[in-house]
Amino acid sequence: MDLAAIWLTLKLAGISTLLLMLLATPLSWALSRWNSRFKAVVQAIVALPLVLPPTVLGFYLLLAFAPDSPIGAAWLAVTGERLAFTFEALVLGSVIYSFPFAVQPLYAGFAQLHPDYLHTARMLNLPWYVRLRCVVLPALKPSLLIAAGLSFAHTIGEFGVVLMIGGNIPGETRVVSIALFDQVESLNYAGAHKLAAILLVFSLVLLMALYWLQGKRRLKWNVM
């Protein structure tokens, strides 16, 4: 059992999910309240990783993270280290690759948030942070959990992107999906079965929980 790969995968998924929620929440709110002919363009760009082959996205990210690119050069100048084939590159790539999985549930939740709630809170002269804590977050709790769960699960199962930008460096970029691929390549099917079973059970349990939350959210809005 490759415990180092499992720990690295959980660490990557946790950090990526946190960053995704911080970035996707304000963007989803803005998109849900934005009426413009350019909205479809922004939505298409956000959703692009859903249809783009992971190897294509990984290839362009690899070029962007190279030391001779603006992003790679800036990272090298600030940190003194290259960006490609590092854990930090995996985090950036995972955030980009999983971005639509965080945005879409949040966008749907914000779009269903009844404007009367916010209007009433403004009429009561409640500060913005009170409106956020007492009105928005309770109504959006299922959407937030679904977005976080999908982001976490999607990061856990990444392969093409992490292989392209991270390679297979033990303790640095070797996540569970890469370790599983290595086990299959070396014909160690017993080891591959263990890693695959962990991913299978984890994914199934998480998806069951997300579908339960989704059904609960739908029931809540229908009743209201």
N, CA, C and O of each residue as an XYZ file, in Angstrom:
896
protein
N       0.841     -1.195      0.000
C       0.000      0.000      0.000
C       0.882      1.253      0.000
O       1.714      1.434      0.889
N       0.695      2.104     -0.994
C       1.502      3.314     -1.122
C       0.881      4.417     -0.267
O       0.112      5.240     -0.764
N       1.219      4.425      1.011
C       0.633      5.393      1.930
C       1.068      6.821      1.611
O       0.309      7.767      1.821
N       2.293      6.973      1.101
C       2.778      8.310      0.746
C       1.934      8.908     -0.378
O       1.605     10.094     -0.353
N       1.587      8.078     -1.361
C       0.759      8.559     -2.474
C      -0.646      8.905     -1.993
O      -1.236      9.886     -2.444
N      -1.181      8.100     -1.076
C      -2.519      8.368     -0.542
C      -2.527      9.692      0.223
O      -3.425     10.515      0.045
N      -1.528      9.888      1.067
C      -1.446     11.127      1.838
C      -1.275     12.330      0.913
O      -1.908     13.364      1.122
N      -0.435     12.207     -0.095
C      -0.215     13.309     -1.027
C      -1.493     13.637     -1.791
O      -1.784     14.806     -2.043
N      -2.254     12.610     -2.160
C      -3.509     12.824     -2.872
C      -4.520     13.558     -2.004
O      -5.178     14.488     -2.470
N      -4.649     13.144     -0.736
C      -5.566     13.811      0.176
C      -5.135     15.251      0.433
O      -5.970     16.152      0.516
N      -3.843     15.457      0.558
C      -3.321     16.815      0.750
C      -3.617     17.684     -0.467
O      -4.045     18.829     -0.322
N      -3.393     17.153     -1.657
C      -3.668     17.894     -2.882
C      -5.151     18.222     -2.994
O      -5.518     19.353     -3.310
N      -6.000     17.237     -2.735
C      -7.444     17.451     -2.842
C      -7.934     18.466     -1.815
O      -8.789     19.297     -2.123
N      -7.401     18.404     -0.604
C      -7.828     19.335      0.434
C      -7.445     20.774      0.111
O      -8.277     21.675      0.220
N      -6.197     20.999     -0.285
C      -5.745     22.352     -0.608
C      -6.471     22.879     -1.837
O      -6.896     24.034     -1.860
N      -6.614     22.042     -2.857
C      -7.286     22.467     -4.082
C      -8.741     22.817     -3.814
O      -9.245     23.809     -4.340
N      -9.425     22.013     -3.000
C     -10.831     22.282     -2.685
C     -10.985     23.597     -1.939
O     -11.901     24.369     -2.221
N     -10.096     23.854     -0.990
C     -10.147     25.116     -0.249
C      -9.980     26.302     -1.190
O     -10.743     27.266     -1.114
N      -8.989     26.240     -2.076
C      -8.768     27.330     -3.025
C      -9.940     27.476     -3.993
O     -10.336     28.588     -4.341
N     -10.482     26.351     -4.415
C     -11.618     26.400     -5.336
C     -12.823     27.081     -4.698
O     -13.494     27.883     -5.348
N     -13.100     26.777     -3.456
C     -14.252     27.391     -2.797
C     -14.036     28.892     -2.615
O     -14.977     29.675     -2.742
N     -12.810     29.290     -2.322
C     -12.520     30.712     -2.158
C     -12.652     31.468     -3.479
O     -13.085     32.620     -3.493
N     -12.281     30.827     -4.585
C     -12.330     31.481     -5.894
C     -13.698     31.359     -6.555
O     -14.195     32.311     -7.156
N     -14.297     30.186     -6.439
C     -15.541     29.920     -7.170
C     -16.742     30.611     -6.552
O     -17.673     30.974     -7.272
N     -16.749     30.805     -5.240
C     -17.928     31.395     -4.585
C     -18.211     32.819     -5.063
O     -19.335     33.090     -5.486
N     -17.244     33.746     -5.015
C     -17.555     35.099     -5.511
C     -17.835     35.137     -7.014
O     -18.671     35.916     -7.471
N     -17.133     34.290     -7.786
C     -17.389     34.269     -9.227
C     -18.794     33.758     -9.527
O     -19.478     34.306    -10.391
N     -19.227     32.723     -8.829
C     -20.563     32.178     -9.039
C     -21.639     33.197     -8.675
O     -22.653     33.326     -9.361
N     -21.395     33.917     -7.582
C     -22.337     34.965     -7.184
C     -22.425     36.049     -8.255
O     -23.517     36.488     -8.617
N     -21.271     36.474     -8.756
C     -21.264     37.524     -9.778
C     -21.952     37.057    -11.059
O     -22.712     37.811    -11.666
N     -21.688     35.818    -11.471
C     -22.313     35.302    -12.685
C     -23.822     35.177    -12.536
O     -24.564     35.440    -13.483
N     -24.280     34.777    -11.352
C     -25.713     34.607    -11.144
C     -26.462     35.935    -11.162
O     -27.669     35.957    -11.403
N     -25.766     37.041    -10.910
C     -26.389     38.362    -10.890
C     -26.032     39.204    -12.117
O     -26.453     40.356    -12.224
N     -25.267     38.638    -13.029
C     -24.768     39.395    -14.187
C     -25.623     39.099    -15.409
O     -25.811     37.940    -15.779
N     -26.138     40.148    -16.031
C     -26.905     40.013    -17.264
C     -26.164     40.749    -18.378
O     -26.154     41.978    -18.432
N     -25.552     39.981    -19.253
C     -24.766     40.556    -20.339
C     -24.675     39.541    -21.474
O     -24.767     38.334    -21.253
N     -24.495     40.045    -22.682
C     -24.330     39.140    -23.817
C     -23.004     38.396    -23.758
O     -22.817     37.398    -24.454
N     -22.087     38.880    -22.931
C     -20.789     38.218    -22.786
C     -20.800     37.144    -21.696
O     -19.796     36.464    -21.486
N     -21.925     36.993    -21.007
C     -22.012     36.022    -19.931
C     -21.784     34.605    -20.445
O     -21.110     33.806    -19.794
N     -22.344     34.294    -21.610
C     -22.175     32.954    -22.172
C     -20.714     32.657    -22.477
O     -20.269     31.516    -22.356
N     -19.966     33.687    -22.875
C     -18.543     33.503    -23.167
C     -17.787     33.136    -21.892
O     -16.966     32.219    -21.891
N     -18.067     33.858    -20.810
C     -17.411     33.573    -19.526
C     -17.789     32.186    -19.028
O     -16.935     31.442    -18.547
N     -19.067     31.836    -19.143
C     -19.506     30.519    -18.703
C     -18.844     29.410    -19.518
O     -18.490     28.363    -18.975
N     -18.678     29.639    -20.816
C     -18.026     28.638    -21.670
C     -16.564     28.448    -21.277
O     -16.061     27.324    -21.265
N     -15.886     29.545    -20.956
C     -14.486     29.459    -20.545
C     -14.363     28.702    -19.229
O     -13.471     27.869    -19.068
N     -15.262     28.994    -18.286
C     -15.240     28.313    -16.993
C     -15.494     26.824    -17.161
O     -14.859     26.004    -16.498
N     -16.432     26.468    -18.053
C     -16.821     25.064    -18.233
C     -15.908     24.308    -19.186
O     -16.089     23.103    -19.364
N     -14.953     24.955    -19.793
C     -14.099     24.324    -20.800
C     -13.410     23.048    -20.314
O     -13.337     22.086    -21.078
N     -12.898     22.992    -19.075
C     -12.259     21.741    -18.623
C     -13.186     20.535    -18.604
O     -12.712     19.400    -18.549
N     -14.503     20.755    -18.647
C     -15.432     19.625    -18.656
C     -15.353     18.828    -19.949
O     -15.567     17.616    -19.946
N     -15.048     19.501    -21.054
C     -15.037     18.841    -22.356
C     -13.637     18.741    -22.955
O     -13.416     17.976    -23.895
N     -12.704     19.501    -22.421
C     -11.350     19.487    -22.957
C     -10.611     18.244    -22.475
O     -10.604     17.966    -21.276
N      -9.988     17.489    -23.380
C      -9.214     16.312    -22.941
C      -8.145     16.709    -21.909
O      -7.459     17.715    -22.094
N      -7.997     15.936    -20.834
C      -7.022     16.294    -19.798
C      -5.605     16.454    -20.324
O      -4.850     17.290    -19.828
N      -5.237     15.657    -21.327
C      -3.881     15.768    -21.862
C      -3.675     17.103    -22.576
O      -2.578     17.662    -22.551
N      -4.731     17.611    -23.213
C      -4.624     18.914    -23.880
C      -4.432     20.010    -22.845
O      -3.546     20.855    -22.979
N      -5.271     19.992    -21.809
C      -5.125     20.985    -20.748
C      -3.776     20.839    -20.062
O      -3.111     21.836    -19.779
N      -3.365     19.600    -19.792
C      -2.071     19.372    -19.156
C      -0.912     19.862    -20.001
O       0.066     20.390    -19.472
N      -1.014     19.693    -21.313
C       0.051     20.146    -22.208
C       0.214     21.663    -22.149
O       1.329     22.171    -22.035
N      -0.909     22.380    -22.229
C      -0.825     23.845    -22.199
C      -0.398     24.363    -20.831
O       0.292     25.378    -20.735
N      -0.809     23.665    -19.772
C      -0.343     24.050    -18.443
C       1.159     23.803    -18.302
O       1.871     24.584    -17.670
N       1.625     22.714    -18.895
C       3.060     22.423    -18.850
C       3.847     23.522    -19.548
O       4.900     23.938    -19.066
N       3.340     23.991    -20.677
C       3.992     25.106    -21.368
C       3.943     26.380    -20.532
O       4.909     27.142    -20.490
N       2.802     26.608    -19.862
C       2.660     27.817    -19.049
C       3.562     27.789    -17.824
O       4.009     28.838    -17.360
N       3.836     26.596    -17.293
C       4.655     26.461    -16.093
C       6.146     26.348    -16.392
O       6.959     26.319    -15.468
N       6.512     26.283    -17.659
C       7.927     26.153    -18.036
C       8.711     27.394    -17.612
O       8.144     28.486    -17.559
N      10.002     27.251    -17.310
C      10.797     28.399    -16.838
C      10.893     29.541    -17.831
O      11.118     30.683    -17.431
N      10.725     29.257    -19.140
C      10.834     30.324    -20.134
C       9.490     30.973    -20.448
O       9.411     31.821    -21.337
N       8.430     30.588    -19.734
C       7.126     31.226    -19.921
C       6.959     32.334    -18.884
O       7.659     32.328    -17.871
N       6.047     33.286    -19.108
C       5.859     34.367    -18.116
C       5.510     33.857    -16.724
O       6.054     34.341    -15.732
N       4.600     32.875    -16.644
C       4.199     32.355    -15.339
C       5.353     31.602    -14.683
O       5.662     31.816    -13.511
N       5.985     30.718    -15.455
C       7.107     29.955    -14.915
C       8.278     30.840    -14.536
O       8.938     30.609    -13.523
N       8.535     31.859    -15.353
C       9.645     32.770    -15.058
C       9.364     33.585    -13.801
O      10.262     33.807    -12.989
N       8.105     34.038    -13.637
C       7.747     34.805    -12.446
C       7.865     33.940    -11.198
O       8.353     34.393    -10.163
N       7.416     32.690    -11.301
C       7.548     31.774    -10.154
C       9.006     31.536     -9.803
O       9.373     31.517     -8.629
N       9.832     31.354    -10.819
C      11.266     31.134    -10.605
C      11.919     32.348     -9.958
O      12.782     32.204     -9.093
N      11.507     33.551    -10.377
C      12.088     34.768     -9.823
C      11.694     34.964     -8.359
O      12.488     35.468     -7.564
N      10.471     34.568     -8.002
C       9.987     34.777     -6.633
C      10.496     33.705     -5.687
O      10.935     34.009     -4.578
N      10.438     32.449     -6.121
C      10.766     31.328     -5.233
C      12.172     30.777     -5.439
O      12.718     30.124     -4.549
N      12.760     31.033     -6.599
C      14.072     30.476     -6.908
C      14.010     29.030     -7.363
O      15.048     28.389     -7.525
N      12.806     28.505     -7.571
C      12.628     27.127     -8.015
C      11.697     27.083     -9.215
O      10.875     27.977     -9.415
N      11.837     26.036    -10.005
C      10.945     25.860    -11.155
C       9.560     25.470    -10.668
O       9.392     24.965     -9.558
N       8.568     25.714    -11.520
C       7.197     25.417    -11.147
C       6.750     24.051    -11.651
O       6.082     23.310    -10.930
N       7.115     23.717    -12.886
C       6.698     22.437    -13.453
C       7.281     21.276    -12.654
O       8.395     21.367    -12.138
N       6.520     20.182    -12.553
C       6.916     18.962    -11.850
C       7.157     19.198    -10.364
O       8.096     18.669     -9.770
N       6.267     20.021     -9.778
C       6.287     20.255     -8.335
C       4.869     20.080     -7.788
O       3.901     20.039     -8.547
N       4.765     19.978     -6.473
C       3.449     19.866     -5.846
C       2.622     21.120     -6.090
O       1.408     21.046     -6.277
N       3.286     22.273     -6.086
C       2.574     23.530     -6.334
C       1.954     23.545     -7.726
O       0.864     24.085     -7.915
N       2.639     22.960     -8.693
C       2.083     22.871    -10.045
C       0.831     21.990    -10.050
O      -0.139     22.286    -10.748
N       0.858     20.908     -9.268
C      -0.321     20.051     -9.166
C      -1.506     20.818     -8.586
O      -2.638     20.655     -9.041
N      -1.248     21.649     -7.588
C      -2.327     22.425     -6.975
C      -2.933     23.389     -7.991
O      -4.153     23.458     -8.138
N      -2.077     24.130     -8.689
C      -2.574     25.084     -9.688
C      -3.335     24.364    -10.798
O      -4.407     24.807    -11.211
N      -2.784     23.265    -11.273
C      -3.446     22.511    -12.327
C      -4.768     21.936    -11.866
O      -5.738     21.932    -12.623
N      -4.822     21.449    -10.633
C      -6.053     20.870    -10.102
C      -7.134     21.932     -9.934
O      -8.309     21.673    -10.195
N      -6.742     23.111     -9.504
C      -7.715     24.199     -9.349
C      -8.319     24.557    -10.700
O      -9.530     24.745    -10.811
N      -7.484     24.651    -11.717
C      -7.991     24.992    -13.049
C      -8.859     23.869    -13.601
O      -9.924     24.123    -14.164
N      -8.405     22.623    -13.441
C      -9.113     21.481    -14.013
C     -10.451     21.231    -13.310
O     -11.413     20.810    -13.953
N     -10.523     21.481    -12.020
C     -11.742     21.213    -11.258
C     -12.620     22.448    -11.081
O     -13.649     22.374    -10.409
N     -12.244     23.559    -11.658
C     -12.972     24.810    -11.447
C     -14.463     24.702    -11.783
O     -15.287     25.147    -10.983
N     -14.845     24.129    -12.933
C     -16.288     24.051    -13.228
C     -17.060     23.183    -12.254
O     -18.256     23.400    -12.063
N     -16.415     22.209    -11.632
C     -17.105     21.355    -10.669
C     -17.444     22.113     -9.390
O     -18.335     21.705     -8.644
N     -16.746     23.206     -9.134
C     -17.073     24.059     -7.999
C     -18.046     25.160     -8.394
O     -18.946     25.500     -7.626
N     -17.873     25.713     -9.578
C     -18.682     26.859     -9.994
C     -20.130     26.467    -10.271
O     -21.047     27.164     -9.838
N     -20.348     25.373    -10.979
C     -21.705     25.054    -11.427
C     -22.691     24.809    -10.285
O     -23.792     25.357    -10.335
N     -22.361     24.015     -9.256
C     -23.323     23.877     -8.140
C     -23.558     25.196     -7.406
O     -24.682     25.487     -6.997
N     -22.503     25.994     -7.237
C     -22.655     27.271     -6.560
C     -23.483     28.239     -7.384
O     -24.316     28.969     -6.846
N     -23.254     28.244     -8.687
C     -24.040     29.112     -9.573
C     -25.522     28.750     -9.505
O     -26.382     29.628     -9.431
N     -25.811     27.449     -9.532
C     -27.202     27.006     -9.435
C     -27.821     27.412     -8.104
O     -28.980     27.823     -8.055
N     -27.055     27.298     -7.032
C     -27.561     27.690     -5.719
C     -27.835     29.176     -5.625
O     -28.877     29.582     -5.111
N     -26.915     29.995     -6.114
C     -27.107     31.442     -6.091
C     -28.276     31.851     -6.988
O     -29.030     32.763     -6.646
N     -28.427     31.185     -8.126
C     -29.514     31.519     -9.046
C     -30.878     31.218     -8.424
O     -31.866     31.882     -8.740
N     -30.933     30.217     -7.539
C     -32.190     29.849     -6.897
C     -32.449     30.622     -5.610
O     -33.530     30.522     -5.029
N     -31.469     31.385     -5.168
C     -31.641     32.161     -3.942
C     -32.671     33.264     -4.181
O     -32.464     34.143     -5.017
N     -33.760     33.213     -3.456
C     -34.853     34.155     -3.693
C     -34.407     35.577     -3.339
O     -33.912     35.806     -2.234
N     -34.570     36.524     -4.244
C     -34.115     37.902     -3.981
C     -34.841     38.563     -2.825
O     -34.321     39.514     -2.242
N     -36.036     38.082     -2.474
C     -36.762     38.695     -1.352
C     -35.995     38.558     -0.036
O     -36.084     39.421      0.837
N     -35.240     37.461      0.097
C     -34.456     37.277      1.319
C     -33.428     38.398      1.484
O     -33.309     38.997      2.553
N     -32.695     38.664      0.417
C     -31.671     39.710      0.469
C     -32.305     41.088      0.575
O     -31.787     41.968      1.263
N     -33.422     41.269     -0.105
C     -34.106     42.563     -0.038
C     -34.579     42.859      1.379
O     -34.436     43.980      1.866
N     -35.140     41.852      2.035
C     -35.599     42.030      3.412
C     -34.428     42.312      4.343
O     -34.521     43.156      5.234
N     -33.326     41.600      4.132
C     -32.142     41.825      4.981
C     -31.600     43.238      4.800
O     -31.164     43.862      5.767
N     -31.622     43.747      3.573
C     -31.166     45.124      3.343
C     -32.118     46.135      3.979
O     -31.677     47.149      4.520
N     -33.419     45.860      3.916
C     -34.391     46.768      4.534
C     -34.209     46.839      6.043
O     -34.495     47.864      6.661
N     -33.730     45.741      6.636
C     -33.474     45.727      8.073
C     -32.128     46.359      8.425
O     -31.738     46.404      9.592
N     -31.426     46.845      7.404
C     -30.118     47.489      7.594
C     -29.100     46.557      8.249
O     -28.268     46.988      9.047
N     -29.180     45.272      7.898
C     -28.201     44.326      8.428
C     -26.875     44.515      7.701
O     -26.865     44.686      6.482
N     -25.757     44.489      8.422
C     -24.449     44.580      7.765
C     -24.258     43.433      6.778
O     -24.916     42.398      6.882
N     -23.352     43.625      5.822
C     -23.172     42.632      4.770
C     -22.723     41.284      5.340
O     -23.129     40.231      4.848
N     -21.881     41.320      6.381
C     -21.401     40.052      6.934
C     -22.501     39.313      7.690
O     -22.485     38.085      7.771
N     -23.461     40.066      8.245
C     -24.605     39.424      8.895
C     -25.513     38.811      7.840
O     -26.025     37.707      8.026
N     -25.720     39.523      6.727
C     -26.522     38.970      5.634
C     -25.879     37.716      5.083
O     -26.562     36.747      4.752
N     -24.547     37.739      4.986
C     -23.834     36.572      4.476
C     -23.971     35.391      5.425
O     -24.240     34.272      4.988
N     -23.788     35.629      6.717
C     -23.795     34.545      7.704
C     -25.194     34.017      7.991
O     -25.380     32.815      8.182
N     -26.165     34.900      8.022
C     -27.508     34.509      8.463
C     -28.491     34.248      7.324
O     -29.516     33.600      7.534
N     -28.197     34.737      6.134
C     -29.135     34.585      5.023
C     -28.548     33.734      3.906
O     -29.121     32.714      3.522
N     -27.397     34.161      3.386
C     -26.845     33.516      2.186
C     -26.300     32.126      2.499
O     -26.675     31.151      1.849
N     -25.420     32.034      3.490
C     -24.772     30.754      3.769
C     -25.746     29.651      4.188
O     -25.610     28.525      3.710
N     -26.730     29.927      5.066
C     -27.689     28.854      5.377
C     -28.461     28.365      4.162
O     -28.710     27.167      4.028
N     -28.846     29.285      3.269
C     -29.586     28.886      2.070
C     -28.703     28.144      1.081
O     -29.176     27.293      0.328
N     -27.417     28.473      1.087
C     -26.487     27.881      0.120
C     -25.721     26.691      0.683
O     -24.860     26.144     -0.007
N     -26.006     26.274      1.910
C     -25.229     25.205      2.532
C     -25.179     23.933      1.690
O     -24.087     23.400      1.494
N     -26.311     23.412      1.177
C     -26.229     22.208      0.335
C     -25.374     22.426     -0.910
O     -24.593     21.550     -1.282
N     -25.510     23.580     -1.557
C     -24.718     23.858     -2.761
C     -23.237     23.946     -2.446
O     -22.401     23.479     -3.221
N     -22.914     24.542     -1.314
C     -21.513     24.636     -0.907
C     -20.928     23.253     -0.657
O     -19.804     22.964     -1.069
N     -21.694     22.398      0.022
C     -21.213     21.046      0.299
C     -21.067     20.236     -0.988
O     -20.103     19.488     -1.146
N     -22.018     20.384     -1.903
C     -21.932     19.668     -3.180
C     -20.721     20.140     -3.976
O     -19.980     19.325     -4.525
N     -20.520     21.455     -4.040
C     -19.371     21.999     -4.776
C     -18.055     21.516     -4.180
O     -17.144     21.126     -4.911
N     -17.955     21.542     -2.857
C     -16.734     21.079     -2.195
C     -16.525     19.587     -2.412
O     -15.404     19.144     -2.665
N     -17.601     18.810     -2.313
C     -17.488     17.367     -2.498
C     -17.085     16.984     -3.907
O     -16.229     16.120     -4.100
N     -17.706     17.630     -4.903
C     -17.344     17.349     -6.290
C     -15.903     17.758     -6.583
O     -15.181     17.041     -7.276
N     -15.491     18.893     -6.064
C     -14.114     19.361     -6.280
C     -13.112     18.389     -5.663
O     -12.101     18.046     -6.276
N     -13.407     17.957     -4.448
C     -12.516     17.026     -3.758
C     -12.442     15.698     -4.508
O     -11.356     15.168     -4.741
N     -13.617     15.159     -4.887
C     -13.648     13.868     -5.579
C     -12.969     13.945     -6.934
O     -12.255     13.022     -7.327
N     -13.186     15.038     -7.651
C     -12.578     15.170     -8.975
C     -11.066     15.266     -8.880
O     -10.351     14.719     -9.719
N     -10.577     15.958     -7.863
C      -9.131     16.062     -7.675
C      -8.527     14.706     -7.315
O      -7.432     14.370     -7.767
N      -9.237     13.933     -6.505
C      -8.765     12.606     -6.126
C      -8.539     11.732     -7.358
O      -7.566     10.981     -7.419
N      -9.433     11.829     -8.336
C      -9.364     10.955     -9.500
C      -8.586     11.485    -10.681
O      -8.577     10.846    -11.733
N      -7.933     12.624    -10.554
C      -7.189     13.192    -11.681
C      -6.027     12.289    -12.094
O      -5.366     11.675    -11.257
N      -5.800     12.228    -13.403
C      -4.671     11.444    -13.909
C      -3.919     12.182    -15.007
O      -2.728     12.464    -14.871
N      -4.617     12.494    -16.099
C      -3.943     13.068    -17.255
C      -3.242     14.376    -16.959
O      -2.089     14.570    -17.343
N      -3.936     15.278    -16.275
C      -3.357     16.590    -15.991
C      -2.180     16.474    -15.043
O      -1.129     17.069    -15.280
N      -2.348     15.702    -13.954
C      -1.262     15.592    -12.978
C      -0.050     14.878    -13.560
O       1.084     15.170    -13.182
N      -0.282     13.953    -14.471
C       0.843     13.267    -15.100
C       1.614     14.213    -16.003
O       2.844     14.173    -16.041
N       0.901     15.062    -16.729
C       1.551     15.981    -17.663
C       2.367     17.049    -16.944
O       3.488     17.350    -17.355
N       1.821     17.624    -15.876
C       2.493     18.752    -15.230
C       3.293     18.346    -13.997
O       4.106     19.127    -13.501
N       3.066     17.114    -13.491
C       3.776     16.696    -12.283
C       4.698     15.520    -12.457
O       5.637     15.337    -11.682
N       4.434     14.710    -13.485
C       5.261     13.528    -13.667
C       4.981     12.488    -12.597
O       3.844     12.313    -12.159
N       6.034     11.802    -12.186
C       5.897     10.712    -11.217
C       7.068     10.755    -10.246
O       7.962      9.911    -10.288
N       7.045     11.747     -9.379
C       8.123     11.933     -8.408
C       7.617     11.497     -7.030
O       6.746     12.160     -6.466
N       8.144     10.393     -6.472
C       7.664      9.908     -5.174
C       7.782     10.975     -4.089
O       8.821     11.620     -3.944
N       6.697     11.150     -3.328
C       6.698     12.122     -2.252
C       6.483     13.547     -2.688
O       6.332     14.428     -1.842
N       6.464     13.807     -3.991
C       6.331     15.171     -4.502
C       5.127     15.307     -5.426
O       4.306     16.206     -5.245
N       5.016     14.431     -6.406
C       3.914     14.525     -7.371
C       3.245     13.174     -7.648
O       2.334     13.090     -8.472
N       3.689     12.135     -6.971
C       3.132     10.805     -7.228
C       1.861     10.606     -6.409
O       1.920     10.214     -5.244
N       0.711     10.880     -7.027
C      -0.579     10.719     -6.363
C      -1.097      9.304     -6.599
O      -0.443      8.511     -7.278
N      -2.270      8.980     -6.043
C      -2.784      7.611     -6.097
C      -3.018      7.154     -7.531
O      -2.689      6.019     -7.875
N      -3.580      8.015     -8.373
C      -3.857      7.613     -9.754
C      -2.572      7.261    -10.500
O      -2.561      6.337    -11.313
N      -1.497      7.988    -10.228
C      -0.209      7.691    -10.858
C       0.369      6.399    -10.284
O       0.912      5.576    -11.021
N       0.251      6.223     -8.963
C       0.734      4.996     -8.336
C      -0.011      3.775     -8.863
O       0.592      2.721     -9.066
N      -1.317      3.909     -9.085
C      -2.109      2.819     -9.647
C      -1.635      2.472    -11.054
O      -1.528      1.298    -11.410
N      -1.356      3.489    -11.840
C      -0.839      3.261    -13.192
C       0.503      2.532    -13.156
O       0.760      1.649    -13.974
N       1.344      2.905    -12.215
C       2.637      2.236    -12.060
C       2.464      0.759    -11.703
O       3.165     -0.103    -12.233
N       1.529      0.480    -10.806
C       1.288     -0.909    -10.403
C       0.829     -1.755    -11.592
O       1.256     -2.899    -11.750
N      -0.030     -1.194    -12.411
C      -0.508     -1.925    -13.596
C       0.621     -2.125    -14.593
O       0.755     -3.202    -15.174
N       1.434     -1.092    -14.793
C       2.555     -1.203    -15.731
C       3.542     -2.278    -15.304
O       4.118     -2.971    -16.144
N       3.737     -2.415    -13.994
C       4.677     -3.412    -13.482
C       4.025     -4.777    -13.268
O       4.646     -5.689    -12.724
N       2.754     -4.912    -13.705
C       1.996     -6.171    -13.608
C       1.746     -6.600    -12.164
O       1.511     -7.777    -11.890
N       1.799     -5.645    -11.251
C       1.490     -5.927     -9.847
C       0.002     -5.693     -9.642
O      -0.406     -4.668     -9.096
N      -0.798     -6.645    -10.081
C      -2.238     -6.465    -10.055
C      -2.806     -6.496     -8.630
O      -3.852     -5.901     -8.373
N      -2.136     -7.173     -7.717
C      -2.596     -7.186     -6.328
C      -2.530     -5.777     -5.731
O      -3.475     -5.314     -5.092
N      -1.396     -5.108     -5.950
C      -1.261     -3.736     -5.477
C      -2.210     -2.797     -6.181
O      -2.757     -1.886     -5.560
N      -2.416     -3.008     -7.478
C      -3.340     -2.177     -8.244
C      -4.766     -2.349     -7.744
O      -5.522     -1.380     -7.665
N      -5.134     -3.587     -7.405
C      -6.475     -3.848     -6.891
C      -6.719     -3.080     -5.591
O      -7.807     -2.538     -5.391
N      -5.730     -3.026     -4.715
C      -5.901     -2.339     -3.438
C      -6.138     -0.837     -3.650
O      -7.043     -0.249     -3.058
N      -5.312     -0.235     -4.501
C      -5.468      1.199     -4.757
C      -6.777      1.489     -5.489
O      -7.472      2.455     -5.176
N      -7.104      0.643     -6.466
C      -8.338      0.839     -7.223
C      -9.561      0.679     -6.324
O     -10.533      1.423     -6.458
N      -9.515     -0.292     -5.407
C     -10.641     -0.513     -4.502
C     -10.844      0.684     -3.580
O     -11.979      1.065     -3.291
N      -9.745      1.275     -3.119
C      -9.848      2.463     -2.269
C     -10.526      3.604     -3.020
O     -11.426      4.254     -2.488
N     -10.095      3.847     -4.253
C     -10.691      4.908     -5.062
C     -12.157      4.618     -5.364
O     -12.994      5.520     -5.335
N     -12.461      3.359     -5.651
C     -13.827      2.980     -5.990
C     -14.777      3.190     -4.815
O     -15.834      3.804     -4.964
N     -14.395      2.677     -3.651
C     -15.260      2.794     -2.471
C     -15.403      4.256     -2.064
O     -16.505      4.715     -1.760
N     -14.295      4.985     -2.056
C     -14.348      6.396     -1.677
C     -15.258      7.181     -2.625
O     -16.094      7.966     -2.179
N     -15.094      6.967     -3.927
C     -15.895      7.696     -4.913
C     -17.373      7.359     -4.782
O     -18.221      8.246     -4.875
N     -17.688      6.089     -4.566
C     -19.080      5.672     -4.451
C     -19.741      6.293     -3.223
O     -20.853      6.815     -3.308
N     -19.062      6.235     -2.093
C     -19.627      6.798     -0.867
C     -19.821      8.305     -0.992
O     -20.848      8.842     -0.579
N     -18.834      8.978     -1.560
C     -18.929     10.431     -1.703
C     -20.051     10.819     -2.661
O     -20.789     11.768     -2.393
N     -20.188     10.104     -3.766
C     -21.256     10.400     -4.723
C     -22.629     10.137     -4.115
O     -23.566     10.896     -4.364
N     -22.765      9.087     -3.329
C     -24.039      8.825     -2.656
C     -24.403      9.978     -1.726
O     -25.561     10.390     -1.657
N     -23.414     10.488     -1.019
C     -23.666     11.610     -0.118
C     -24.047     12.864     -0.904
O     -24.934     13.611     -0.490
N     -23.381     13.097     -2.035
C     -23.678     14.276     -2.839
C     -25.073     14.197     -3.459
O     -25.789     15.198     -3.504
N     -25.459     13.017     -3.934
C     -26.805     12.864     -4.487
C     -27.863     13.046     -3.397
O     -28.932     13.600     -3.652
N     -27.569     12.590     -2.212
C     -28.492     12.795     -1.101
C     -28.654     14.280     -0.805
O     -29.770     14.753     -0.590
N     -27.551     15.014     -0.792
C     -27.617     16.456     -0.569
C     -28.358     17.157     -1.696
O     -29.127     18.087     -1.456
N     -28.127     16.713     -2.917
C     -28.796     17.329     -4.058
C     -30.307     17.116     -3.983
O     -31.086     18.030     -4.253
N     -30.710     15.907     -3.616
C     -32.128     15.641     -3.466
C     -32.742     16.444     -2.341
O     -33.873     16.916     -2.454
N     -32.011     16.600     -1.266
C     -32.484     17.391     -0.130
C     -32.639     18.850     -0.523
O     -33.604     19.501     -0.122
N     -31.694     19.373     -1.307
C     -31.773     20.761     -1.728
C     -32.961     20.976     -2.648
O     -33.664     21.980     -2.531
N     -33.198     20.022     -3.584
C     -34.315     20.147     -4.514
C     -35.632     20.134     -3.770
O     -36.536     20.908     -4.086
N     -35.748     19.245     -2.768
C     -36.964     19.180     -1.975
C     -37.186     20.480     -1.227
O     -38.315     20.961     -1.137
N     -36.136     21.041     -0.698
C     -36.245     22.278      0.059
C     -36.766     23.414     -0.802
O     -37.657     24.152     -0.384
N     -36.215     23.561     -2.006
C     -36.635     24.646     -2.881
C     -38.043     24.425     -3.409
O     -38.795     25.384     -3.580
N     -38.413     23.159     -3.672
C     -39.758     22.881     -4.153
C     -40.808     23.231     -3.099
O     -41.873     23.761     -3.418
N     -40.491     22.926     -1.836
C     -41.416     23.239     -0.763
C     -41.597     24.743     -0.618
O     -42.702     25.231     -0.381
N     -40.482     25.477     -0.765
C     -40.551     26.916     -0.637
C     -41.241     27.532     -1.839
O     -41.392     28.752     -1.906
